[in-house]
Protein backbone atom coordinates (compact mmCIF):
# COMPACT_ATOMS: atom_id res chain seq x y z
CA UNK A 1 0.00 0.00 0.00
CA UNK A 2 1.42 3.38 -1.03
CA UNK A 3 -0.12 6.77 -0.39
CA UNK A 4 1.46 10.09 -1.40
CA UNK A 5 1.11 13.72 -0.45
CA UNK A 6 3.01 16.75 -1.76
CA UNK A 7 3.93 19.58 0.59
CA UNK A 8 5.25 22.77 -1.00
CA UNK A 9 7.38 24.71 1.45
CA UNK A 10 7.85 28.40 0.74
CA UNK A 11 10.45 29.03 3.45
CA UNK A 12 12.73 27.38 6.00
CA UNK A 13 10.22 28.36 8.71
CA UNK A 14 7.41 26.57 6.82
CA UNK A 15 9.56 23.43 6.55
CA UNK A 16 10.28 23.54 10.27
CA UNK A 17 6.60 24.08 11.19
CA UNK A 18 5.56 21.18 8.96
CA UNK A 19 8.15 18.97 10.68
CA UNK A 20 6.79 20.03 14.05
CA UNK A 21 3.27 18.98 13.01
CA UNK A 22 4.74 15.63 11.95
CA UNK A 23 6.55 15.15 15.26
CA UNK A 24 3.43 15.89 17.29
CA UNK A 25 1.68 12.94 15.62
CA UNK A 26 4.45 10.34 15.54
CA UNK A 27 4.07 7.11 17.50
CA UNK A 28 6.67 4.57 18.70
CA UNK A 29 8.15 2.54 15.88
CA UNK A 30 8.03 5.37 13.33
CA UNK A 31 10.79 5.44 10.74
CA UNK A 32 11.15 8.51 8.55
CA UNK A 33 13.42 8.20 5.49
CA UNK A 34 14.64 11.56 4.15
CA UNK A 35 15.99 11.68 0.59
CA UNK A 36 17.44 14.67 -1.23
CA UNK A 37 20.51 16.59 -2.21
CA UNK A 38 22.84 18.46 0.11
CA UNK A 39 21.20 21.58 1.54
CA UNK A 40 17.65 20.66 0.56
CA UNK A 41 16.21 20.88 4.09
CA UNK A 42 16.53 17.37 5.56
CA UNK A 43 18.09 18.55 8.82
CA UNK A 44 15.67 21.48 9.05
CA UNK A 45 12.70 19.11 8.76
CA UNK A 46 14.34 16.82 11.34
CA UNK A 47 14.70 19.75 13.75
CA UNK A 48 10.99 20.44 13.32
CA UNK A 49 10.11 16.78 13.90
CA UNK A 50 12.21 16.81 17.07
CA UNK A 51 10.55 20.04 18.27
CA UNK A 52 7.16 18.35 17.80
CA UNK A 53 8.42 15.46 19.91
CA UNK A 54 9.50 17.83 22.71
CA UNK A 55 13.26 17.62 22.10
CA UNK A 56 15.26 20.74 22.98
CA UNK A 57 16.45 22.25 19.69
CA UNK A 58 19.83 23.05 21.28
CA UNK A 59 20.52 19.32 21.07
CA UNK A 60 19.50 18.76 17.45
CA UNK A 61 22.17 19.00 14.78
CA UNK A 62 23.32 16.94 11.86
CA UNK A 63 25.19 13.85 13.08
CA UNK A 64 27.34 13.68 9.93
CA UNK A 65 30.53 12.91 11.81
CA UNK A 66 29.09 10.48 14.37
CA UNK A 67 26.36 8.98 12.13
CA UNK A 68 23.71 8.81 14.89
CA UNK A 69 22.55 11.27 17.52
CA UNK A 70 20.07 10.22 20.18
CA UNK A 71 17.65 12.70 21.74
CA UNK A 72 15.09 12.34 24.50
CA UNK A 73 11.65 13.89 24.10
CA UNK A 74 8.13 12.51 24.35
CA UNK A 75 9.72 9.50 22.61
CA UNK A 76 13.40 8.67 22.09
CA UNK A 77 14.65 9.96 18.72
CA UNK A 78 17.43 8.27 16.72
CA UNK A 79 18.70 10.77 14.14
CA UNK A 80 20.92 9.15 11.50
CA UNK A 81 22.90 10.98 8.85
CA UNK A 82 24.32 8.54 6.30
CA UNK A 83 26.06 11.14 4.10
CA UNK A 84 29.48 9.63 4.82
CA UNK A 85 28.32 6.02 4.52
CA UNK A 86 30.15 4.43 1.62
CA UNK A 87 28.15 1.22 1.26
CA UNK A 88 25.43 -0.90 2.81
CA UNK A 89 28.20 -3.16 4.14
CA UNK A 90 29.51 -0.21 6.18
CA UNK A 91 25.98 0.21 7.52
CA UNK A 92 26.00 -3.35 8.81
CA UNK A 93 29.41 -2.74 10.41
CA UNK A 94 28.15 0.25 12.39
CA UNK A 95 25.03 -1.60 13.55
CA UNK A 96 22.26 0.11 11.58
CA UNK A 97 19.98 -2.91 11.99
CA UNK A 98 20.26 -2.58 15.79
CA UNK A 99 18.77 0.90 15.52
CA UNK A 100 15.69 -0.46 13.76
CA UNK A 101 15.08 -2.57 16.87
CA UNK A 102 15.70 0.39 19.18
CA UNK A 103 13.32 2.52 17.11
CA UNK A 104 10.43 0.22 18.05
CA UNK A 105 10.11 2.27 21.25
CA UNK A 106 10.93 5.60 19.61
CA UNK A 107 11.33 7.42 16.32
CA UNK A 108 14.10 7.02 13.76
CA UNK A 109 14.83 9.80 11.27
CA UNK A 110 17.32 8.84 8.54
CA UNK A 111 18.96 11.49 6.38
CA UNK A 112 20.43 10.21 3.09
CA UNK A 113 18.14 7.19 3.42
CA UNK A 114 18.54 6.38 -0.27
CA UNK A 115 21.77 4.64 0.76
CA UNK A 116 19.87 1.99 2.76
CA UNK A 117 16.40 1.80 1.18
CA UNK A 118 16.67 -1.96 0.80
CA UNK A 119 17.22 -2.30 4.58
CA UNK A 120 14.23 -0.23 5.66
CA UNK A 121 11.23 -2.04 7.13
CA UNK A 122 8.14 -2.26 4.92
CA UNK A 123 6.33 0.32 7.09
CA UNK A 124 8.06 3.68 6.89
CA UNK A 125 7.47 7.21 5.69
CA UNK A 126 9.61 8.30 2.77
CA UNK A 127 10.15 12.04 2.20
CA UNK A 128 11.74 13.02 -1.13
CA UNK A 129 12.98 16.63 -1.29
CA UNK A 130 13.17 18.64 -4.50
CA UNK A 131 14.83 22.07 -4.53
CA UNK A 132 12.61 24.50 -6.45
CA UNK A 133 14.46 27.73 -5.60
CA UNK A 134 16.64 29.19 -2.86
CA UNK A 135 13.68 29.26 -0.43
CA UNK A 136 11.20 26.82 -1.95
CA UNK A 137 11.15 23.05 -1.58
CA UNK A 138 8.77 20.37 -2.71
CA UNK A 139 8.48 17.40 -0.40
CA UNK A 140 6.80 14.24 -1.62
CA UNK A 141 5.69 12.23 1.39
CA UNK A 142 5.04 8.59 0.62
CA UNK A 143 3.51 6.16 3.11
CA UNK A 144 5.12 2.78 2.64
CA UNK A 145 3.07 0.00 4.21
CA UNK A 146 0.03 0.62 6.40
CA UNK A 147 1.41 2.49 9.41
CA UNK A 148 1.57 5.93 7.80
CA UNK A 149 -1.41 5.75 5.47
CA UNK A 150 -4.10 7.16 7.79
CA UNK A 151 -1.46 9.21 9.59
CA UNK A 152 -0.55 10.95 6.34
CA UNK A 153 -4.20 11.74 5.54
CA UNK A 154 -4.62 13.22 9.04
CA UNK A 155 -1.40 15.24 8.83
CA UNK A 156 -2.27 16.67 5.44
CA UNK A 157 -5.94 17.27 6.23
CA UNK A 158 -7.42 15.03 3.56
Order of alpha helices (4+ residues) and beta strands (2+ residues): beta-alpha-beta-alpha-beta-beta-alpha-alpha-beta-beta-beta-alpha
